[in-house]
Amino acid sequence: MDTPTDFLFLNERISTNFNPFSEGEYLVIQTYPREIGLRISKRDFDYQSAKNYCELENMAHDYTSFGVRVFHEQKLWDIDFCGHPSNISKQQDWKISPEYLSAHSDSETNEEIIVCSCSYPRFEEFANDFWKLTTCLVDDKGRDVE
């Protein structure tokens, strides 16, 4: 029996959020405050459309900022003023270990996942009176995880 939730995937705006990214696709993402998962506001293959949408989102939100990234070579890239990839973005669609995510959402533990502004999400765990830092990534799309 179909439920109302099943029919949500007929809505293109909802269903595209679950599709893998395609080469050359522009993503309008939340850049501040940074979250563990990638928060995507719009997906588009037209740079000008994505840029205009991003500008509207930034005007509409006081405590949140958005940026446009392009999906290129299986990674998110910052873009230049023409919409071409310029360098690898600090924000990526990281794959984080489910064990770390469950510990992060458990109120009984002292662990937390922090997204660094310079690199990977990292996992902080309090053990033996010290904070132990480690990455919680499962995969970095072919690159070595440090």
N, CA, C and O atoms as a GROMACS GRO file, in nm:
protein
  584
    1MET      N    1   0.083  -0.117   0.000
    1MET     CA    2   0.000   0.000   0.000
    1MET      C    3   0.089   0.125   0.000
    1MET      O    4   0.184   0.134   0.077
    2ASP      N    5   0.057   0.219  -0.086
    2ASP     CA    6   0.134   0.343  -0.095
    2ASP      C    7   0.097   0.437   0.018
    2ASP      O    8  -0.019   0.448   0.057
    3THR      N    9   0.198   0.505   0.070
    3THR     CA   10   0.176   0.604   0.174
    3THR      C   11   0.204   0.743   0.115
    3THR      O   12   0.264   0.753   0.008
    4PRO      N   13   0.161   0.848   0.181
    4PRO     CA   14   0.190   0.984   0.131
    4PRO      C   15   0.340   1.008   0.114
    4PRO      O   16   0.381   1.083   0.025
    5THR      N   17   0.421   0.946   0.199
    5THR     CA   18   0.566   0.962   0.187
    5THR      C   19   0.617   0.905   0.056
    5THR      O   20   0.709   0.961  -0.004
    6ASP      N   21   0.560   0.794   0.011
    6ASP     CA   22   0.602   0.733  -0.116
    6ASP      C   23   0.583   0.829  -0.233
    6ASP      O   24   0.662   0.827  -0.327
    7PHE      N   25   0.482   0.910  -0.227
    7PHE     CA   26   0.453   1.001  -0.338
    7PHE      C   27   0.540   1.126  -0.336
    7PHE      O   28   0.541   1.202  -0.433
    8LEU      N   29   0.613   1.148  -0.227
    8LEU     CA   30   0.702   1.263  -0.223
    8LEU      C   31   0.809   1.256  -0.333
    8LEU      O   32   0.855   1.359  -0.381
    9PHE      N   33   0.847   1.133  -0.372
    9PHE     CA   34   0.951   1.118  -0.473
    9PHE      C   35   0.903   1.154  -0.613
    9PHE      O   36   0.982   1.159  -0.707
   10LEU      N   37   0.775   1.178  -0.628
   10LEU     CA   38   0.724   1.229  -0.755
   10LEU      C   39   0.753   1.378  -0.768
   10LEU      O   40   0.748   1.433  -0.879
   11ASN      N   41   0.782   1.443  -0.657
   11ASN     CA   42   0.817   1.585  -0.658
   11ASN      C   43   0.966   1.595  -0.693
   11ASN      O   44   1.051   1.547  -0.619
   12GLU      N   45   0.996   1.658  -0.806
   12GLU     CA   46   1.134   1.665  -0.854
   12GLU      C   47   1.227   1.733  -0.754
   12GLU      O   48   1.342   1.691  -0.738
   13ARG      N   49   1.179   1.835  -0.686
   13ARG     CA   50   1.263   1.907  -0.589
   13ARG      C   51   1.309   1.815  -0.477
   13ARG      O   52   1.421   1.828  -0.428
   14ILE      N   53   1.224   1.722  -0.436
   14ILE     CA   54   1.260   1.628  -0.329
   14ILE      C   55   1.344   1.513  -0.383
   14ILE      O   56   1.444   1.477  -0.321
   15SER      N   57   1.305   1.457  -0.495
   15SER     CA   58   1.374   1.338  -0.545
   15SER      C   59   1.518   1.366  -0.588
   15SER      O   60   1.604   1.280  -0.573
   16THR      N   61   1.545   1.486  -0.642
   16THR     CA   62   1.682   1.513  -0.689
   16THR      C   63   1.781   1.520  -0.574
   16THR      O   64   1.901   1.502  -0.595
   17ASN      N   65   1.735   1.547  -0.452
   17ASN     CA   66   1.828   1.549  -0.339
   17ASN      C   67   1.886   1.412  -0.309
   17ASN      O   68   1.989   1.402  -0.242
   18PHE      N   69   1.823   1.306  -0.358
   18PHE     CA   70   1.872   1.171  -0.332
   18PHE      C   71   1.952   1.114  -0.448
   18PHE      O   72   2.009   1.005  -0.437
   19ASN      N   73   1.957   1.185  -0.560
   19ASN     CA   74   2.033   1.138  -0.675
   19ASN      C   75   2.180   1.173  -0.658
   19ASN      O   76   2.213   1.275  -0.597
   20PRO      N   77   2.268   1.090  -0.712
   20PRO     CA   78   2.411   1.126  -0.706
   20PRO      C   79   2.436   1.251  -0.790
   20PRO      O   80   2.362   1.280  -0.885
   21PHE      N   81   2.540   1.326  -0.755
   21PHE     CA   82   2.575   1.445  -0.830
   21PHE      C   83   2.631   1.406  -0.965
   21PHE      O   84   2.690   1.299  -0.980
   22SER      N   85   2.613   1.492  -1.063
   22SER     CA   86   2.663   1.468  -1.198
   22SER      C   87   2.775   1.566  -1.229
   22SER      O   88   2.778   1.678  -1.178
   23GLU      N   89   2.867   1.524  -1.314
   23GLU     CA   90   2.978   1.609  -1.356
   23GLU      C   91   2.925   1.741  -1.412
   23GLU      O   92   2.836   1.741  -1.497
   24GLY      N   93   2.979   1.852  -1.362
   24GLY     CA   94   2.939   1.983  -1.410
   24GLY      C   95   2.815   2.040  -1.344
   24GLY      O   96   2.768   2.146  -1.384
   25GLU      N   97   2.763   1.972  -1.244
   25GLU     CA   98   2.642   2.020  -1.177
   25GLU      C   99   2.680   2.125  -1.072
   25GLU      O  100   2.774   2.104  -0.994
   26TYR      N  101   2.608   2.235  -1.070
   26TYR     CA  102   2.629   2.342  -0.971
   26TYR      C  103   2.540   2.317  -0.851
   26TYR      O  104   2.421   2.286  -0.866
   27LEU      N  105   2.597   2.332  -0.732
   27LEU     CA  106   2.523   2.310  -0.608
   27LEU      C  107   2.529   2.438  -0.526
   27LEU      O  108   2.636   2.493  -0.503
   28VAL      N  109   2.414   2.484  -0.480
   28VAL     CA  110   2.410   2.594  -0.385
   28VAL      C  111   2.404   2.529  -0.248
   28VAL      O  112   2.306   2.461  -0.215
   29ILE      N  113   2.508   2.550  -0.168
   29ILE     CA  114   2.517   2.482  -0.039
   29ILE      C  115   2.527   2.584   0.074
   29ILE      O  116   2.568   2.698   0.054
   30GLN      N  117   2.488   2.539   0.191
   30GLN     CA  118   2.504   2.622   0.310
   30GLN      C  119   2.649   2.617   0.352
   30GLN      O  120   2.704   2.510   0.376
   31THR      N  121   2.713   2.733   0.361
   31THR     CA  122   2.854   2.738   0.399
   31THR      C  123   2.873   2.784   0.544
   31THR      O  124   2.978   2.760   0.604
   32TYR      N  125   2.772   2.849   0.599
   32TYR     CA  126   2.777   2.888   0.739
   32TYR      C  127   2.634   2.891   0.794
   32TYR      O  128   2.546   2.942   0.725
   33PRO      N  129   2.606   2.841   0.912
   33PRO     CA  130   2.698   2.760   0.992
   33PRO      C  131   2.720   2.625   0.927
   33PRO      O  132   2.631   2.568   0.865
   34ARG      N  133   2.838   2.577   0.941
   34ARG     CA  134   2.877   2.453   0.877
   34ARG      C  135   2.818   2.335   0.952
   34ARG      O  136   2.815   2.335   1.076
   35GLU      N  137   2.770   2.237   0.880
   35GLU     CA  138   2.711   2.118   0.941
   35GLU      C  139   2.792   1.995   0.904
   35GLU      O  140   2.878   2.000   0.816
   36ILE      N  141   2.764   1.885   0.972
   36ILE     CA  142   2.834   1.759   0.942
   36ILE      C  143   2.802   1.715   0.800
   36ILE      O  144   2.891   1.682   0.722
   37GLY      N  145   2.674   1.714   0.767
   37GLY     CA  146   2.633   1.676   0.632
   37GLY      C  147   2.623   1.797   0.542
   37GLY      O  148   2.607   1.910   0.590
   38LEU      N  149   2.632   1.774   0.415
   38LEU     CA  150   2.621   1.882   0.317
   38LEU      C  151   2.475   1.924   0.307
   38LEU      O  152   2.388   1.841   0.280
   39ARG      N  153   2.446   2.051   0.328
   39ARG     CA  154   2.308   2.101   0.316
   39ARG      C  155   2.296   2.171   0.183
   39ARG      O  156   2.350   2.280   0.163
   40ILE      N  157   2.224   2.108   0.092
   40ILE     CA  158   2.210   2.158  -0.044
   40ILE      C  159   2.076   2.228  -0.059
   40ILE      O  160   1.971   2.172  -0.028
   41SER      N  161   2.082   2.352  -0.107
   41SER     CA  162   1.960   2.429  -0.126
   41SER      C  163   1.909   2.421  -0.269
   41SER      O  164   1.789   2.431  -0.293
   42LYS      N  165   2.000   2.405  -0.366
   42LYS     CA  166   1.960   2.397  -0.507
   42LYS      C  167   2.066   2.322  -0.587
   42LYS      O  168   2.185   2.333  -0.560
   43ARG      N  169   2.020   2.246  -0.685
   43ARG     CA  170   2.106   2.177  -0.781
   43ARG      C  171   2.067   2.223  -0.921
   43ARG      O  172   1.949   2.229  -0.953
   44ASP      N  173   2.167   2.257  -1.004
   44ASP     CA  174   2.136   2.309  -1.136
   44ASP      C  175   2.258   2.291  -1.227
   44ASP      O  176   2.371   2.290  -1.179
   45PHE      N  177   2.234   2.278  -1.356
   45PHE     CA  178   2.344   2.272  -1.452
   45PHE      C  179   2.373   2.408  -1.514
   45PHE      O  180   2.466   2.422  -1.593
   46ASP      N  181   2.293   2.508  -1.478
   46ASP     CA  182   2.312   2.643  -1.530
   46ASP      C  183   2.377   2.728  -1.421
   46ASP      O  184   2.318   2.751  -1.316
   47TYR      N  185   2.499   2.775  -1.448
   47TYR     CA  186   2.573   2.852  -1.349
   47TYR      C  187   2.499   2.980  -1.310
   47TYR      O  188   2.489   3.011  -1.192
   48GLN      N  189   2.449   3.054  -1.408
   48GLN     CA  190   2.383   3.181  -1.379
   48GLN      C  191   2.260   3.161  -1.292
   48GLN      O  192   2.234   3.241  -1.202
   49SER      N  193   2.184   3.056  -1.318
   49SER     CA  194   2.066   3.027  -1.238
   49SER      C  195   2.106   2.994  -1.094
   49SER      O  196   2.043   3.043  -1.000
   50ALA      N  197   2.210   2.912  -1.077
   50ALA     CA  198   2.256   2.876  -0.943
   50ALA      C  199   2.310   2.999  -0.869
   50ALA      O  200   2.286   3.017  -0.750
   51LYS      N  201   2.384   3.083  -0.941
   51LYS     CA  202   2.440   3.204  -0.881
   51LYS      C  203   2.329   3.299  -0.836
   51LYS      O  204   2.335   3.353  -0.725
   52ASN      N  205   2.229   3.320  -0.920
   52ASN     CA  206   2.117   3.407  -0.884
   52ASN      C  207   2.041   3.355  -0.762
   52ASN      O  208   2.004   3.431  -0.673
   53TYR      N  209   2.018   3.223  -0.761
   53TYR     CA  210   1.948   3.161  -0.648
   53TYR      C  211   2.029   3.180  -0.520
   53TYR      O  212   1.973   3.210  -0.414
   54CYS      N  213   2.160   3.161  -0.529
   54CYS     CA  214   2.249   3.176  -0.413
   54CYS      C  215   2.242   3.319  -0.359
   54CYS      O  216   2.236   3.339  -0.237
   55GLU      N  217   2.244   3.417  -0.447
   55GLU     CA  218   2.236   3.557  -0.403
   55GLU      C  219   2.104   3.585  -0.331
   55GLU      O  220   2.101   3.658  -0.232
   56LEU      N  221   1.995   3.529  -0.382
   56LEU     CA  222   1.865   3.547  -0.316
   56LEU      C  223   1.863   3.481  -0.178
   56LEU      O  224   1.811   3.539  -0.082
   57GLU      N  225   1.920   3.363  -0.168
   57GLU     CA  226   1.926   3.293  -0.039
   57GLU      C  227   2.006   3.374   0.062
   57GLU      O  228   1.967   3.384   0.178
   58ASN      N  229   2.118   3.432   0.018
   58ASN     CA  230   2.201   3.510   0.110
   58ASN      C  231   2.130   3.637   0.156
   58ASN      O  232   2.149   3.681   0.269
   59MET      N  233   2.050   3.697   0.069
   59MET     CA  234   1.974   3.815   0.110
   59MET      C  235   1.860   3.779   0.205
   59MET      O  236   1.822   3.860   0.290
   60ALA      N  237   1.807   3.659   0.192
   60ALA     CA  238   1.690   3.619   0.271
   60ALA      C  239   1.725   3.567   0.410
   60ALA      O  240   1.637   3.556   0.495
   61HIS      N  241   1.850   3.534   0.435
   61HIS     CA  242   1.890   3.475   0.563
   61HIS      C  243   1.991   3.565   0.635
   61HIS      O  244   2.090   3.608   0.576
   62ASP      N  245   1.964   3.591   0.762
   62ASP     CA  246   2.053   3.676   0.840
   62ASP      C  247   2.171   3.600   0.901
   62ASP      O  248   2.282   3.653   0.906
   63TYR      N  249   2.149   3.477   0.946
   63TYR     CA  250   2.251   3.404   1.020
   63TYR      C  251   2.302   3.281   0.945
   63TYR      O  252   2.365   3.193   1.005
   64THR      N  253   2.277   3.275   0.817
   64THR     CA  254   2.320   3.164   0.734
   64THR      C  255   2.375   3.221   0.605
   64THR      O  256   2.323   3.320   0.553
   65SER      N  257   2.480   3.159   0.553
   65SER     CA  258   2.530   3.202   0.423
   65SER      C  259   2.540   3.082   0.331
   65SER      O  260   2.557   2.968   0.375
   66PHE      N  261   2.530   3.109   0.202
   66PHE     CA  262   2.530   3.006   0.099
   66PHE      C  263   2.638   3.037  -0.003
   66PHE      O  264   2.677   3.152  -0.021
   67GLY      N  265   2.685   2.934  -0.070
   67GLY     CA  266   2.783   2.949  -0.176
   67GLY      C  267   2.754   2.852  -0.288
   67GLY      O  268   2.683   2.754  -0.270
   68VAL      N  269   2.810   2.881  -0.406
   68VAL     CA  270   2.792   2.794  -0.522
   68VAL      C  271   2.919   2.711  -0.538
   68VAL      O  272   3.030   2.765  -0.536
   69ARG      N  273   2.902   2.582  -0.554
   69ARG     CA  274   3.013   2.491  -0.583
   69ARG      C  275   2.978   2.414  -0.709
   69ARG      O  276   2.861   2.402  -0.745
   70VAL      N  277   3.079   2.361  -0.776
   70VAL     CA  278   3.055   2.280  -0.895
   70VAL      C  279   3.110   2.140  -0.868
   70VAL      O  280   3.217   2.125  -0.809
   71PHE      N  281   3.038   2.039  -0.912
   71PHE     CA  282   3.082   1.900  -0.897
   71PHE      C  283   3.171   1.866  -1.015
   71PHE      O  284   3.126   1.866  -1.130
   72HIS      N  285   3.298   1.839  -0.987
   72HIS     CA  286   3.398   1.815  -1.091
   72HIS      C  287   3.496   1.710  -1.040
   72HIS      O  288   3.549   1.722  -0.930
   73GLU      N  289   3.521   1.607  -1.121
   73GLU     CA  290   3.614   1.499  -1.087
   73GLU      C  291   3.580   1.436  -0.951
   73GLU      O  292   3.669   1.411  -0.870
   74GLN      N  293   3.453   1.410  -0.929
   74GLN     CA  294   3.401   1.343  -0.809
   74GLN      C  295   3.418   1.423  -0.680
   74GLN      O  296   3.406   1.366  -0.572
   75LYS      N  297   3.445   1.554  -0.690
   75LYS     CA  298   3.461   1.639  -0.572
   75LYS      C  299   3.385   1.769  -0.595
   75LYS      O  300   3.349   1.803  -0.707
   76LEU      N  301   3.362   1.842  -0.487
   76LEU     CA  302   3.308   1.977  -0.497
   76LEU      C  303   3.424   2.075  -0.509
   76LEU      O  304   3.523   2.066  -0.436
   77TRP      N  305   3.410   2.169  -0.602
   77TRP     CA  306   3.514   2.269  -0.628
   77TRP      C  307   3.457   2.408  -0.609
   77TRP      O  308   3.340   2.433  -0.638
   78ASP      N  309   3.542   2.500  -0.558
   78ASP     CA  310   3.509   2.642  -0.562
   78ASP      C  311   3.512   2.683  -0.708
   78ASP      O  312   3.575   2.618  -0.791
   79ILE      N  313   3.444   2.793  -0.739
   79ILE     CA  314   3.437   2.836  -0.878
   79ILE      C  315   3.494   2.976  -0.893
   79ILE      O  316   3.496   3.055  -0.799
   80ASP      N  317   3.540   3.005  -1.015
   80ASP     CA  318   3.586   3.140  -1.044
   80ASP      C  319   3.467   3.225  -1.089
   80ASP      O  320   3.354   3.178  -1.085
   81PHE      N  321   3.492   3.348  -1.131
   81PHE     CA  322   3.383   3.440  -1.167
   81PHE      C  323   3.308   3.398  -1.292
   81PHE      O  324   3.201   3.452  -1.321
   82CYS      N  325   3.363   3.301  -1.369
   82CYS     CA  326   3.294   3.252  -1.490
   82CYS      C  327   3.218   3.121  -1.463
   82CYS      O  328   3.148   3.071  -1.551
   83GLY      N  329   3.233   3.065  -1.342
   83GLY     CA  330   3.166   2.940  -1.311
   83GLY      C  331   3.250   2.817  -1.335
   83GLY      O  332   3.197   2.705  -1.332
   84HIS      N  333   3.380   2.834  -1.360
   84HIS     CA  334   3.469   2.720  -1.384
   84HIS      C  335   3.535   2.677  -1.253
   84HIS      O  336   3.556   2.760  -1.164
   85PRO      N  337   3.568   2.548  -1.240
   85PRO     CA  338   3.634   2.502  -1.117
   85PRO      C  339   3.768   2.574  -1.097
   85PRO      O  340   3.847   2.587  -1.190
   86SER      N  341   3.792   2.622  -0.973
   86SER     CA  342   3.918   2.690  -0.945
   86SER      C  343   4.006   2.611  -0.847
   86SER      O  344   4.126   2.594  -0.873
   87ASN      N  345   3.951   2.564  -0.737
   87ASN     CA  346   4.025   2.479  -0.643
   87ASN      C  347   3.926   2.395  -0.564
   87ASN      O  348   3.807   2.427  -0.558
   88ILE      N  349   3.975   2.289  -0.503
   88ILE     CA  350   3.888   2.197  -0.430
   88ILE      C  351   3.828   2.269  -0.309
   88ILE      O  352   3.898   2.334  -0.233
   89SER      N  353   3.697   2.255  -0.294
   89SER     CA  354   3.625   2.320  -0.186
   89SER      C  355   3.655   2.256  -0.052
   89SER      O  356   3.684   2.136  -0.044
   90LYS      N  357   3.648   2.337   0.053
   90LYS     CA  358   3.663   2.282   0.188
   90LYS      C  359   3.542   2.199   0.226
   90LYS      O  360   3.552   2.106   0.307
   91GLN      N  361   3.425   2.231   0.169
   91GLN     CA  362   3.303   2.155   0.196
   91GLN      C  363   3.293   2.043   0.093
   91GLN      O  364   3.305   2.066  -0.027
   92GLN      N  365   3.270   1.923   0.142
   92GLN     CA  366   3.256   1.806   0.056
   92GLN      C  367   3.137   1.723   0.106
   92GLN      O  368   3.083   1.747   0.214
   93ASP      N  369   3.099   1.627   0.025
   93ASP     CA  370   2.994   1.534   0.064
   93ASP      C  371   3.060   1.417   0.136
   93ASP      O  372   3.069   1.307   0.082
   94TRP      N  373   3.108   1.443   0.258
   94TRP     CA  374   3.185   1.343   0.331
   94TRP      C  375   3.100   1.222   0.365
   94TRP      O  376   2.980   1.234   0.392
   95LYS      N  377   3.162   1.105   0.365
   95LYS     CA  378   3.098   0.984   0.414
   95LYS      C  379   3.154   0.955   0.552
   95LYS      O  380   3.272   0.921   0.567
   96ILE      N  381   3.070   0.969   0.654
   96ILE     CA  382   3.113   0.956   0.792
   96ILE      C  383   3.066   0.822   0.845
   96ILE      O  384   2.955   0.776   0.815
   97SER      N  385   3.150   0.760   0.924
   97SER     CA  386   3.119   0.629   0.980
   97SER      C  387   2.989   0.634   1.062
   97SER      O  388   2.972   0.724   1.144
   98PRO      N  389   2.898   0.538   1.040
   98PRO     CA  390   2.771   0.536   1.117
   98PRO      C  391   2.792   0.528   1.267
   98PRO      O  392   2.712   0.582   1.344
   99GLU      N  393   2.901   0.460   1.312
   99GLU     CA  394   2.928   0.450   1.456
   99GLU      C  395   2.955   0.588   1.516
   99GLU      O  396   2.910   0.618   1.626
  100TYR      N  397   3.027   0.672   1.443
  100TYR     CA  398   3.056   0.805   1.491
  100TYR      C  399   2.931   0.892   1.492
  100TYR      O  400   2.909   0.970   1.584
  101LEU      N  401   2.849   0.877   1.388
  101LEU     CA  402   2.725   0.955   1.383
  101LEU      C  403   2.632   0.917   1.498
  101LEU      O  404   2.567   1.004   1.556
  102SER      N  405   2.626   0.788   1.530
  102SER     CA  406   2.538   0.746   1.640
  102SER      C  407   2.594   0.796   1.774
  102SER      O  408   2.517   0.834   1.862
  103ALA      N  409   2.726   0.796   1.790
  103ALA     CA  410   2.784   0.848   1.914
  103ALA      C  411   2.762   0.998   1.923
  103ALA      O  412   2.741   1.052   2.032
  104HIS      N  413   2.767   1.065   1.810
  104HIS     CA  414   2.748   1.210   1.807
  104HIS      C  415   2.606   1.249   1.851
  104HIS      O  416   2.588   1.352   1.916
  105SER      N  417   2.508   1.166   1.816
  105SER     CA  418   2.369   1.199   1.851
  105SER      C  419   2.327   1.141   1.985
  105SER      O  420   2.214   1.164   2.030
  106ASP      N  421   2.415   1.066   2.051
  106ASP     CA  422   2.384   1.006   2.181
  106ASP      C  423   2.415   1.105   2.292
  106ASP      O  424   2.530   1.146   2.308
  107SER      N  425   2.315   1.144   2.368
  107SER     CA  426   2.336   1.244   2.474
  107SER      C  427   2.414   1.190   2.593
  107SER      O  428   2.456   1.267   2.679
  108GLU      N  429   2.435   1.059   2.601
  108GLU     CA  430   2.506   0.998   2.713
  108GLU      C  431   2.657   0.994   2.693
  108GLU      O  432   2.730   0.955   2.784
  109THR      N  433   2.705   1.033   2.575
  109THR     CA  434   2.849   1.026   2.549
  109THR      C  435   2.908   1.166   2.544
  109THR      O  436   2.837   1.265   2.530
  110ASN      N  437   3.041   1.173   2.556
  110ASN     CA  438   3.111   1.300   2.553
  110ASN      C  439   3.168   1.332   2.415
  110ASN      O  440   3.234   1.434   2.398
  111GLU      N  441   3.142   1.246   2.318
  111GLU     CA  442   3.202   1.265   2.187
  111GLU      C  443   3.126   1.368   2.106
  111GLU      O  444   3.007   1.390   2.129
  112GLU      N  445   3.194   1.430   2.011
  112GLU     CA  446   3.126   1.518   1.918
  112GLU      C  447   3.205   1.525   1.788
  112GLU      O  448   3.327   1.510   1.786
  113ILE      N  449   3.131   1.548   1.680
  113ILE     CA  450   3.193   1.564   1.550
  113ILE      C  451   3.199   1.713   1.519
  113ILE      O  452   3.098   1.783   1.527
  114ILE      N  453   3.317   1.760   1.482
  114ILE     CA  454   3.337   1.901   1.449
  114ILE      C  455   3.384   1.908   1.305
  114ILE      O  456   3.470   1.831   1.263
  115VAL      N  457   3.327   2.000   1.230
  115VAL     CA  458   3.369   2.019   1.092
  115VAL      C  459   3.472   2.131   1.090
  115VAL      O  460   3.439   2.246   1.118
  116CYS      N  461   3.595   2.098   1.057
  116CYS     CA  462   3.702   2.198   1.052
  116CYS      C  463   3.683   2.288   0.932
  116CYS      O  464   3.625   2.247   0.831
  117SER      N  465   3.733   2.409   0.942
  117SER     CA  466   3.726   2.500   0.828
  117SER      C  467   3.835   2.470   0.728
  117SER      O  468   3.833   2.523   0.616
  118CYS      N  469   3.931   2.388   0.765
  118CYS     CA  470   4.045   2.366   0.676
  118CYS      C  471   4.053   2.224   0.622
  118CYS      O  472   4.131   2.200   0.529
  119SER      N  473   3.979   2.130   0.674
  119SER     CA  474   4.001   1.993   0.631
  119SER      C  475   3.877   1.908   0.654
  119SER      O  476   3.765   1.952   0.628
  120TYR      N  477   3.899   1.787   0.702
  120TYR     CA  478   3.794   1.690   0.722
  120TYR      C  479   3.709   1.719   0.846
  120TYR      O  480   3.750   1.796   0.933
  121PRO      N  481   3.590   1.657   0.852
  121PRO     CA  482   3.523   1.653   0.981
  121PRO      C  483   3.611   1.572   1.076
  121PRO      O  484   3.674   1.475   1.035
  122ARG      N  485   3.615   1.611   1.201
  122ARG     CA  486   3.696   1.533   1.295
  122ARG      C  487   3.610   1.495   1.414
  122ARG      O  488   3.511   1.560   1.446
  123PHE      N  489   3.650   1.388   1.478
  123PHE     CA  490   3.577   1.331   1.589
  123PHE      C  491   3.657   1.356   1.716
  123PHE      O  492   3.775   1.323   1.722
  124GLU      N  493   3.594   1.414   1.818
  124GLU     CA  494   3.660   1.438   1.945
  124GLU      C  495   3.601   1.347   2.051
  124GLU      O  496   3.479   1.338   2.067
  125GLU      N  497   3.688   1.279   2.121
  125GLU     CA  498   3.644   1.185   2.225
  125GLU      C  499   3.724   1.212   2.352
  125GLU      O  500   3.847   1.222   2.347
  126PHE      N  501   3.656   1.222   2.463
  126PHE     CA  502   3.724   1.247   2.590
  126PHE      C  503   3.759   1.113   2.654
  126PHE      O  504   3.670   1.036   2.691
  127ALA      N  505   3.889   1.087   2.667
  127ALA     CA  506   3.935   0.961   2.725
  127ALA      C  507   4.060   0.986   2.808
  127ALA      O  508   4.151   1.057   2.763
  128ASN      N  509   4.065   0.929   2.927
  128ASN     CA  510   4.182   0.941   3.015
  128ASN      C  511   4.222   1.086   3.038
  128ASN      O  512   4.340   1.120   3.032
  129ASP      N  513   4.125   1.171   3.064
  129ASP     CA  514   4.146   1.313   3.093
  129ASP      C  515   4.204   1.392   2.976
  129ASP      O  516   4.255   1.502   2.996
  130PHE      N  517   4.198   1.338   2.855
  130PHE     CA  518   4.248   1.407   2.737
  130PHE      C  519   4.145   1.397   2.624
  130PHE      O  520   4.069   1.300   2.616
  131TRP      N  521   4.144   1.498   2.539
  131TRP     CA  522   4.062   1.492   2.419
  131TRP      C  523   4.142   1.422   2.311
  131TRP      O  524   4.254   1.463   2.279
  132LYS      N  525   4.086   1.318   2.255
  132LYS     CA  526   4.151   1.243   2.148
  132LYS      C  527   4.085   1.283   2.017
  132LYS      O  528   3.963   1.275   2.003
  133LEU      N  529   4.165   1.326   1.920
  133LEU     CA  530   4.114   1.370   1.791
  133LEU      C  531   4.142   1.265   1.684
  133LEU      O  532   4.253   1.212   1.676
  134THR      N  533   4.043   1.236   1.605
  134THR     CA  534   4.062   1.145   1.491
  134THR      C  535   3.958   1.180   1.386
  134THR      O  536   3.856   1.241   1.417
  135THR      N  537   3.982   1.141   1.264
  135THR     CA  538   3.882   1.165   1.161
  135THR      C  539   3.777   1.055   1.167
  135THR      O  540   3.805   0.943   1.211
  136CYS      N  541   3.659   1.087   1.122
  136CYS     CA  542   3.549   0.991   1.126
  136CYS      C  543   3.504   0.956   0.984
  136CYS      O  544   3.395   0.903   0.964
  137LEU      N  545   3.590   0.984   0.887
  137LEU     CA  546   3.552   0.958   0.749
  137LEU      C  547   3.566   0.811   0.715
  137LEU      O  548   3.656   0.742   0.764
  138VAL      N  549   3.477   0.764   0.632
  138VAL     CA  550   3.485   0.630   0.580
  138VAL      C  551   3.558   0.632   0.447
  138VAL      O  552   3.638   0.543   0.417
  139ASP      N  553   3.530   0.734   0.366
  139ASP     CA  554   3.585   0.739   0.232
  139ASP      C  555   3.602   0.884   0.188
  139ASP      O  556   3.518   0.969   0.219
  140ASP      N  557   3.709   0.912   0.119
  140ASP     CA  558   3.730   1.046   0.061
  140ASP      C  559   3.742   1.035  -0.090
  140ASP      O  560   3.824   1.102  -0.152
  141LYS      N  561   3.658   0.950  -0.148
  141LYS     CA  562   3.648   0.935  -0.294
  141LYS      C  563   3.784   0.912  -0.359
  141LYS      O  564   3.820   0.982  -0.454
  142GLY      N  565   3.857   0.816  -0.308
  142GLY     CA  566   3.982   0.777  -0.371
  142GLY      C  567   4.106   0.837  -0.309
  142GLY      O  568   4.215   0.781  -0.325
  143ARG      N  569   4.094   0.948  -0.239
  143ARG     CA  570   4.213   1.006  -0.175
  143ARG      C  571   4.237   0.936  -0.042
  143ARG      O  572   4.144   0.887   0.021
  144ASP      N  573   4.365   0.933   0.001
  144ASP     CA  574   4.397   0.877   0.130
  144ASP      C  575   4.336   0.963   0.239
  144ASP      O  576   4.341   1.086   0.231
  145VAL      N  577   4.279   0.899   0.340
  145VAL     CA  578   4.223   0.969   0.454
  145VAL      C  579   4.333   0.978   0.558
  145VAL      O  580   4.387   0.877   0.601
  146GLU      N  581   4.365   1.101   0.599
  146GLU     CA  582   4.472   1.122   0.697
  146GLU      C  583   4.413   1.129   0.836
  146GLU      O  584   4.486   1.146   0.934
   0.00000   0.00000   0.00000
